[in-house]
């Protein structure tokens, strides 16, 4: 998931960067399906895993992030390639703009 690429163009939005990086976690494995759930209206992006074996269900979230004002709040990340690294390396998002809510970092209050 973490790959080296050119820095993002200045006209690419934070939403587009997060959407792209989260979506890269979707795909298949030998037994499971990983589906992206992309909600642009609420600026929330996730990937869920659906085990191929019915006995291993239910499905669960493996990575989830939301844009809150000018910050990326990573709500869940149980991957072996952390989204925070992908956002910084591939998306050029500074660490101070990323909140690791799943690790207990403070989530900003969203203005209505």
N, C-alpha and C positions, 0 to 999 in steps of 0.2 A: 503494500500500500504506500509506503513512503518511497518516493522516487525523486531524483534530482531533476529539475527542469528550469526553464528560464523564469526569472521573476515575473509576477503577474503584471499585465499592462495596467497603467494607472486608472483606466476607465472601468476595470472589472470591479464589481461591487463585492462587499464582504459576503453578502448572501450567495452570490454566484460561486465564490471560492469555497464556502462551507458546503454548499450543495454538491459541487463537483467532487470534493474530497470525501464526503460521506458516501456518495453514490459509488465510489470506487471499491467500497467494501462489499457490495452486492455481487452475487455470482452463484456458483454451484461448487459443491465438493463431491466426493464419491457417493455420499449418502444424503446430504442435506441441501436445502435451497436457502439462499440468502437474498431477501427481497428489500429493495430500497422503498422507503415511504417518504415522499418529498412534498411538504406542505409549504408552498411559497407564501400563501396568504398569512400564515402564522409564523413564518420564518423558522420552521422546525423541520429537521431532516434526520432520518433514522434508517437503520438497517435491522431487520429482524431475521432470525434463523428459524426455519421450519424443519425439524428433523424428519428425515425420510422414513424412519421407523416410527410407526404410530405409538409404540410403547415409550418412546423417548419424548413425547410431546407433553406439555404445550410448547408453543413457539415462545421465543423470548427476544428481547432487544439486545443487540450486541454493541451498537454504537448509536448515540443520539445527541444532537446538538441543536441549540436554538439561538437565534440572534436576539439579543435584548439591548435595544438602543445601539451603541457602537461596540458591543462586546459579544464574543462567542461564548456561550455557556454550554459546556460539555456535560450533559446530564448523566450519560452512561457511556462506558467504554470498557469492554471486557476483551478487547482484541490483543493480539501479541504485537501489533504495530500501532501504537497510540495515535489517535486523531490529532492530539496536540502537536506532535512532531510533524505530521503531514501538513497541518495548517501553517506551521512556522517555516518548514523547508520548502514545500511546494507552493504555498499560497502567499508567503511573505507576511503572514500575520504576526505581529509582535506578541511575545508572551504576555505582556501586560494587558493585552486586549482579549485574553483567553482566561476563562474561569473554569476550573475543574470542580464542578459541583459534586460529582461522584466521589471526590476526595475530600469534600467538606469545605471547599473554598466558598466564600460568601457570594450569593446570587444577588445581583442588583434588582431593586424593585422596578418593575416596568410601569412607565407612565401610561395612563389610559389614553 
